[in-house]
Amino acid sequence: MTVVVGYLPTAEGRAALRRAAEECRLRGTDLVVIDAVGGADDLESDQKAVSERELRAVQEELDQAGVSHQVRPATSDGDLADDIVSAAEDLSAEVIVIGLRRRSPVGKLVLGSSSQRVLLDAPCAVLAVKAAQN
């Protein structure tokens, strides 16, 4: 069995990753990280470099925590929800972990909600986490 997590270099993404690693330790499963930035073609080189450094740090953290993991870049079409759900289906995932942030009603209407799509389309349980309040 596997735990799948969608990762963005944000407070919510880091919170989801930490919780996903905890779930892997509790369940004795592997972790598959869907890197939302890895498949992005429209990032400038400095943004991509920062993202790659942060992802390497994440991988080192997972290694130190003893969590067996693999990182898959999101597809270049930018639909992270589809990538997460597809990975969960392909791997017969036990759980998906996603980070949530509060959005305005207009933001939800205009941008849609990837989190909502994962919740509705997932073939397994979904654990939604929020970043710590500052």
N, CA and C of each residue as an Amber inpcrd file, in Angstrom:
protein
   402
   0.8350000  -1.1900000   0.0000000   0.0000000   0.0000000   0.0000000
   0.8770000   1.2500000   0.0000000   0.2550000   2.3440000  -0.3750000
   0.9850000   3.5900000  -0.5780000   0.1820000   4.7650000  -0.0500000
   0.9030000   5.8010000   0.3570000   0.3170000   7.1000000   0.6730000
   0.7530000   8.0450000  -0.4380000  -0.1810000   8.8280000  -0.9780000
   0.1150000   9.7970000  -2.0270000  -0.1010000  11.1870000  -1.4520000
   0.8420000  12.0860000  -1.7420000   0.7080000  13.4730000  -1.2920000
   1.0180000  14.4050000  -2.4560000   0.1990000  15.4310000  -2.5920000
   0.4720000  16.4850000  -3.5600000   1.3250000  17.5280000  -2.8730000
   2.4640000  17.8860000  -3.4950000   3.3890000  18.8110000  -2.8490000
   3.5830000  20.0880000  -3.6480000   3.3710000  21.1890000  -2.9660000
   3.7050000  22.5260000  -3.4480000   4.6250000  23.1460000  -2.4100000
   5.5710000  24.0000000  -2.8130000   6.4640000  24.6320000  -1.8370000
   5.7730000  25.7880000  -1.1070000   4.7300000  25.4440000  -0.3550000
   3.9570000  26.4100000   0.4380000   3.8270000  25.8560000   1.8480000
   3.3360000  26.6730000   2.7510000   3.1120000  26.2060000   4.1290000
   2.1450000  25.0240000   4.1330000   1.1100000  25.0910000   3.3000000
   0.1400000  23.9960000   3.2320000   0.7710000  22.7410000   2.6430000
   1.5980000  22.9160000   1.6360000   2.2870000  21.7830000   1.0260000
   3.2310000  21.1000000   1.9960000   3.9590000  21.8960000   2.7690000
   4.8700000  21.3230000   3.7680000   4.0940000  20.6040000   4.8760000
   2.9620000  21.1810000   5.2850000   2.1330000  20.5320000   6.3140000
   1.6040000  19.1930000   5.8060000   1.1740000  19.1590000   4.5460000
   0.6780000  17.9110000   3.9620000   1.7910000  16.8720000   3.8970000
   2.9750000  17.2940000   3.5200000   4.1050000  16.3770000   3.4150000
   4.4820000  15.7910000   4.7760000   4.5170000  16.6450000   5.7960000
   4.8380000  16.1500000   7.1550000   3.8010000  15.1270000   7.6110000
   2.5290000  15.4350000   7.3860000   1.4640000  14.5190000   7.8080000
   1.5000000  13.2230000   6.9960000   1.8110000  13.3260000   5.7130000
   1.9100000  12.1310000   4.8760000   3.0450000  11.2290000   5.3740000
   4.1640000  11.8290000   5.7530000   5.2820000  11.0400000   6.2920000
   4.8690000  10.3410000   7.5850000   4.1170000  11.0410000   8.4290000
   3.6120000  10.4200000   9.6700000   2.6920000   9.2440000   9.3430000
   1.8120000   9.4350000   8.3630000   0.9050000   8.3510000   7.9640000
   1.6930000   7.1400000   7.4720000   2.7420000   7.3740000   6.7160000
   3.5680000   6.2670000   6.2210000   4.1990000   5.5000000   7.3770000
   4.7020000   6.2270000   8.3630000   5.3050000   5.5550000   9.5260000
   4.2500000   4.7610000  10.2900000   3.0760000   5.3300000  10.4740000
   1.9960000   4.6440000  11.1930000   1.4970000   3.4030000  10.4550000
   1.3960000   3.5080000   9.1370000   0.8230000   2.4360000   8.3240000
   1.8680000   1.4550000   7.7920000   3.1510000   1.8340000   7.8960000
   4.2030000   0.9950000   7.3430000   4.1690000   0.9380000   5.8300000
   3.8870000   2.0850000   5.1980000   3.7590000   2.1400000   3.7470000
   4.7970000   3.0760000   3.1420000   4.8690000   3.0550000   1.8320000
   5.7310000   3.9620000   1.0850000   4.9790000   5.2500000   0.7860000
   5.7400000   6.2690000   0.4500000   5.1770000   7.5760000   0.1240000
   5.4880000   7.9180000  -1.3220000   4.4780000   8.3970000  -2.0410000
   4.6670000   8.9270000  -3.3850000   4.3120000  10.4070000  -3.3270000
   5.2930000  11.2330000  -3.6590000   5.1350000  12.6840000  -3.6480000
   4.9060000  13.1520000  -5.0800000   3.7690000  13.7910000  -5.3070000
   3.5030000  14.3840000  -6.6160000   3.9590000  15.8350000  -6.5360000
   5.0660000  16.1270000  -7.2120000   5.6800000  17.4490000  -7.1760000
   4.9820000  18.3630000  -8.1740000   4.1880000  19.2850000  -7.6720000
   3.4040000  20.1710000  -8.5340000   4.2740000  21.0810000  -9.3760000
   5.4410000  21.4330000  -8.8850000   6.2910000  22.3640000  -9.6130000
   7.1350000  21.6480000 -10.6580000   7.4280000  20.3840000 -10.4440000
   8.3030000  19.6300000 -11.3330000   7.8580000  19.5870000 -12.7770000
   6.5720000  19.6080000 -13.0130000   6.0800000  19.5460000 -14.3820000
   5.7360000  20.9050000 -14.9690000   5.9450000  21.9680000 -14.1930000
   5.5780000  23.3060000 -14.6680000   6.5790000  23.8150000 -15.6890000
   6.0980000  24.1290000 -16.8690000   6.9590000  24.6320000 -17.9330000
   7.0760000  26.1520000 -17.9100000   6.1620000  26.8240000 -17.2150000
   6.1090000  28.2790000 -17.2950000   6.8880000  28.9970000 -16.1970000
   7.6770000  28.2580000 -15.4030000   8.4590000  28.8980000 -14.3520000
   9.7610000  29.4570000 -14.9150000  10.1840000  30.5620000 -14.3550000
  11.4840000  31.1070000 -14.7270000  12.5680000  30.2610000 -14.0830000
  13.7750000  30.3260000 -14.6050000  14.8460000  29.4440000 -14.1540000
  15.1690000  29.6330000 -12.6730000  15.0990000  30.8730000 -12.1630000
  15.3970000  31.0710000 -10.7440000  14.3050000  30.4690000  -9.8600000
  13.0460000  30.5590000 -10.2910000  11.9560000  29.9360000  -9.5350000
  12.1060000  28.4220000  -9.5320000  12.4560000  27.8680000 -10.6740000
  12.6370000  26.4300000 -10.7980000  13.7980000  25.9650000  -9.9090000
  14.8750000  26.7420000  -9.8660000  16.0310000  26.3890000  -9.0400000
  15.6690000  26.3880000  -7.5590000  14.9100000  27.3800000  -7.1270000
  14.4710000  27.4390000  -5.7220000  13.6000000  26.2330000  -5.4060000
  12.6840000  25.9180000  -6.2940000  11.8000000  24.7770000  -6.0860000
  12.5900000  23.4730000  -6.0170000  13.5710000  23.3140000  -6.9040000
  14.3840000  22.0960000  -6.9010000  15.1870000  21.9700000  -5.6080000
  15.7290000  23.0920000  -5.1150000  16.4620000  23.0590000  -3.8350000
  15.5430000  22.6440000  -2.6940000  14.3490000  23.2190000  -2.6810000
  13.4080000  22.8860000  -1.6170000  12.9950000  21.4160000  -1.6990000
  12.7960000  20.9130000  -2.9050000  12.4200000  19.5130000  -3.0620000
  13.5530000  18.5870000  -2.6080000  14.7910000  18.9530000  -2.9110000
  15.9290000  18.1460000  -2.4200000  15.9500000  18.1240000  -0.8970000
  15.6640000  19.2650000  -0.2700000  15.6070000  19.3250000   1.1930000
  14.4960000  18.4280000   1.7310000  13.3730000  18.4170000   1.0400000
  12.2510000  17.5520000   1.4290000  12.6700000  16.0870000   1.3590000
  13.3440000  15.7180000   0.2680000  13.7870000  14.3330000   0.1090000
  14.7840000  13.9490000   1.2030000  15.6900000  14.8550000   1.5520000
  16.6380000  14.5850000   2.6330000  15.9100000  14.3920000   3.9650000
  14.9020000  15.2240000   4.2010000  14.1000000  15.1060000   5.4300000
  13.3990000  13.7550000   5.4930000  12.8360000  13.3180000   4.3690000
  12.1690000  12.0180000   4.3200000  13.1730000  10.8830000   4.5210000
  14.3580000  11.0110000   3.9090000  15.4090000  10.0040000   4.1040000
  15.7870000   9.9000000   5.5750000  15.9850000  11.0510000   6.2210000
  16.3700000  11.0630000   7.6330000  15.2690000  10.4890000   8.5190000
  14.0200000  10.6670000   8.1060000  12.8950000  10.1430000   8.8830000
  12.6730000   8.6590000   8.6080000  13.4210000   8.1130000   7.6640000
  13.2840000   6.6930000   7.3500000  12.0340000   6.3550000   6.5530000
  11.5160000   7.3210000   5.7990000  10.3080000   7.1040000   5.0070000
  10.7220000   6.7620000   3.5720000  10.3720000   5.5570000   3.1410000
  10.6410000   5.1460000   1.7680000   9.7410000   5.9660000   0.8540000
  10.3380000   6.5950000  -0.1490000   9.5450000   7.4990000  -0.9750000
  10.0770000   7.5810000  -2.3970000   9.2090000   8.0700000  -3.2570000
   9.5920000   8.4420000  -4.6160000   8.8810000   9.7310000  -4.9560000
   9.5120000  10.5090000  -5.8210000   8.9370000  11.7790000  -6.2510000
   8.5900000  11.6660000  -7.7290000   7.3690000  12.0470000  -8.0410000
   6.9140000  12.0680000  -9.4270000   6.5600000  13.5000000  -9.7790000
   7.0810000  13.9960000 -10.9000000   6.6820000  15.3500000 -11.2990000
   5.2340000  15.3400000 -11.7830000   4.5550000  16.4260000 -11.5170000
   3.2070000  16.5800000 -12.0620000   3.3260000  16.6930000 -13.5700000
   2.2530000  16.3840000 -14.2660000   2.2880000  16.5030000 -15.7220000
   2.3550000  17.9690000 -16.1090000   2.7780000  18.2180000 -17.2960000
   2.9600000  19.5990000 -17.7390000   1.6460000  20.3370000 -17.9860000
   0.5090000  19.6210000 -18.0060000  -0.7570000  20.3280000 -18.2340000
  -1.2280000  21.0830000 -16.9990000  -0.5280000  20.9070000 -15.8770000
  -0.7970000  21.7080000 -14.6880000  -2.0150000  21.3120000 -13.8890000
  -2.5820000  20.1410000 -14.1210000  -3.7620000  19.7370000 -13.3750000
  -3.3500000  18.8000000 -12.2410000  -2.9650000  19.3990000 -11.1310000
  -2.4570000  18.6390000  -9.9950000  -3.4950000  17.6590000  -9.4510000
  -4.7550000  18.0600000  -9.4170000  -5.8050000  17.1720000  -8.9090000
  -5.8560000  15.8810000  -9.7170000  -5.8130000  15.9940000 -11.0420000
  -5.8220000  14.7960000 -11.8830000  -4.5920000  13.9320000 -11.6400000
  -3.4320000  14.5680000 -11.4790000  -2.1940000  13.8190000 -11.2300000
  -2.2660000  13.0450000  -9.9170000  -2.8080000  13.6760000  -8.8930000
  -2.9060000  13.0300000  -7.5800000  -3.8790000  11.8520000  -7.6460000
  -5.0400000  12.0790000  -8.2130000  -6.0500000  11.0210000  -8.3070000
  -5.5450000   9.8700000  -9.1780000  -4.9120000  10.1890000 -10.2980000
  -4.3790000   9.1420000 -11.1790000  -3.3150000   8.3070000 -10.4710000
  -2.4270000   8.9690000  -9.7500000  -1.3900000   8.2330000  -9.0100000
  -2.0300000   7.3280000  -7.9630000  -3.0260000   7.8390000  -7.2600000
  -3.7020000   7.0370000  -6.2430000  -4.3810000   5.8170000  -6.8670000
  -4.9890000   6.0100000  -8.0270000  -5.6300000   4.8860000  -8.7240000
  -4.5930000   3.8740000  -9.1880000  -3.5260000   4.3550000  -9.8260000
  -2.4870000   3.4670000 -10.3610000  -1.7970000   2.6510000  -9.2710000
  -1.6410000   3.2530000  -8.1080000  -0.8920000   2.6160000  -7.0210000
  -1.7850000   1.9200000  -6.0020000  -3.0840000   1.9570000  -6.1960000
  -4.0340000   1.4540000  -5.1960000  -3.7060000   2.0450000  -3.8270000
  -3.5780000   3.3630000  -3.7990000  -3.1970000   4.0720000  -2.5750000
  -4.1880000   3.8250000  -1.4540000  -3.6590000   3.8080000  -0.2700000
  -4.4790000   3.6540000   0.9310000  -5.0900000   4.9910000   1.3390000
  -4.3330000   6.0680000   1.1400000  -4.8030000   7.3990000   1.5180000
  -4.0610000   8.4420000   0.6890000  -4.7390000   9.5560000   0.4390000
  -4.1580000  10.7400000  -0.1770000  -4.1170000  11.8140000   0.8960000
  -3.0170000  12.5560000   0.9630000  -2.9150000  13.6790000   1.9000000
  -2.7830000  14.9560000   1.0820000  -3.6210000  15.9410000   1.4100000
  -3.5800000  17.2280000   0.7180000  -3.5510000  18.3530000   1.7410000
  -2.9440000  19.4650000   1.3610000  -2.9490000  20.6640000   2.1900000
  -4.0870000  21.5760000   1.7620000  -4.6900000  22.2240000   2.7270000
  -5.7990000  23.1400000   2.4500000  -5.4660000  24.5450000   2.9140000
  -6.0040000  25.5120000   2.2080000  -5.9150000  26.9000000   2.6540000
  -7.2730000  27.5460000   2.4600000  -7.5430000  28.5250000   3.2680000
  -8.8290000  29.2290000   3.1660000  -8.7980000  30.1220000   1.9330000
  -9.8980000  30.0800000   1.1810000 -10.0320000  30.9170000  -0.0040000
 -11.3640000  31.6230000   0.0250000 -11.4060000  32.7600000  -0.6070000
 -12.6590000  33.5150000  -0.6730000 -13.6340000  32.8030000  -1.6120000
 -14.9210000  33.0650000  -1.4590000 -15.8960000  32.4640000  -2.3810000
 -15.6080000  32.8040000  -3.8470000 -15.1620000  34.0300000  -4.1090000
 -14.8410000  34.4150000  -5.4830000 -13.6250000  33.6200000  -5.9630000
 -12.6250000  33.4540000  -5.1080000 -11.4420000  32.6750000  -5.4660000
 -11.8060000  31.2430000  -5.8200000 -12.7300000  30.6740000  -5.0820000
 -13.1820000  29.3090000  -5.3710000 -13.9050000  29.2490000  -6.7140000
 -14.7210000  30.2780000  -6.9830000 -15.4890000  30.3090000  -8.2230000
 -14.5770000  30.4850000  -9.4380000 -13.6580000  31.4220000  -9.3600000
 -12.8000000  31.7390000 -10.4940000 -11.7540000  30.6550000 -10.7310000
 -11.1030000  30.2040000  -9.6740000  -9.9880000  29.2800000  -9.8230000
 -10.3810000  27.8190000  -9.7240000 -11.5830000  27.5380000  -9.2710000
 -11.9500000  26.1490000  -9.0350000 -11.2860000  25.6740000  -7.7590000
 -11.4700000  24.4340000  -7.4380000 -10.8760000  23.9280000  -6.2230000
 -10.2600000  22.5570000  -6.4870000  -8.9390000  22.5320000  -6.6040000
  -8.2420000  21.2560000  -6.7840000  -8.5130000  20.3320000  -5.6070000
  -8.5060000  20.8980000  -4.4140000  -8.7490000  20.0820000  -3.2290000
 -10.1250000  19.4270000  -3.2880000 -11.1220000  20.1920000  -3.6990000
 -12.4690000  19.6400000  -3.8000000 -12.5160000  18.5230000  -4.8360000
 -11.8320000  18.6970000  -5.9440000 -11.8130000  17.6590000  -6.9750000
 -11.1450000  16.3980000  -6.4700000 -10.0550000  16.5420000  -5.7090000
  -9.4020000  15.3590000  -5.1370000 -10.3580000  14.6720000  -4.1720000
 -11.0080000  15.4520000  -3.3120000 -11.9450000  14.8750000  -2.3460000
 -13.0700000  14.0970000  -3.0310000 -13.5830000  14.6320000  -4.1250000
 -14.7170000  14.0020000  -4.8030000 -14.3180000  12.8430000  -5.7100000
 -13.1280000  12.9110000  -6.3040000 -12.7360000  11.9140000  -7.3020000
 -11.7920000  10.8300000  -6.7830000 -11.2870000  10.9790000  -5.5960000
 -10.2870000  10.0430000  -5.0690000 -10.8500000   8.6320000  -4.9180000
 -10.0290000   7.6280000  -5.2360000 -10.4550000   6.2420000  -5.0930000
 -10.2190000   5.6880000  -3.6850000  -9.7870000   6.5530000  -2.7780000
  -9.4520000   6.1130000  -1.4220000  -9.7480000   7.2530000  -0.4520000
  -9.4190000   7.0350000   0.7990000  -9.6070000   8.0820000   1.8070000
  -8.6980000   9.2690000   1.4990000  -9.1670000  10.4640000   1.8790000
  -8.3750000  11.6790000   1.7080000  -8.2510000  12.3510000   3.0670000
  -7.0200000  12.6610000   3.4320000  -6.7340000  13.3650000   4.6800000
  -6.3460000  14.7900000   4.3200000  -7.1350000  15.7540000   4.7480000
  -6.8810000  17.1660000   4.4640000  -6.2980000  17.8210000   5.6960000
  -5.1750000  18.5230000   5.5210000  -4.5070000  19.1830000   6.6420000
  -4.3480000  20.6600000   6.3550000  -4.3130000  21.4450000   7.4160000
  -4.0720000  22.8830000   7.2900000  -2.6870000  23.1800000   7.8570000
  -2.0890000  24.2510000   7.3570000  -0.8030000  24.7070000   7.8870000
  -1.0390000  25.3070000   9.2630000  -0.0030000  25.2720000  10.0820000
  -0.1000000  25.8650000  11.4230000  -0.3500000  27.3570000  11.3090000
  -1.1730000  27.8690000  12.1930000  -1.4320000  29.3170000  12.2460000
  -0.2380000  30.0180000  12.8660000   0.1510000  31.1420000  12.2870000
   1.2790000  31.9290000  12.8530000   0.7900000  32.8550000  13.9150000
